[in-house]
């Protein structure tokens, strides 16, 4: 995704959160081979905008090479929760995981 697409995605997603009264957002970045500083900044902004609209955000699918590059460049996701994959992201939003992948007890919804 280029910068213009990220900005469009941000605008559209924040609008959709209100339109659909979403309580949670999962952003899957598994297909991204690179996540630059603007991309990291935009993801953090999306999460903050979603929070202000009443929705929690989880970023899932950060590839190992992308995670390594982000750490080396001093980039991060700030306070945005991350999860290994979609299943773990859904479990977190459903309240069965604590943000570090640790079960809180009980069964997974749909699991």
Protein Blocks (a to p, Z undefined) as FASTA:
>chain_A
ZZklmmmmmmmmmmmmmmnopabdcddfklpmbdcfklmmmmmmmmmmmmmnopacddeh
iafklmmmmmmnopaehjaccdfblmlmmmmmnopaghlopaebdjdehZZ
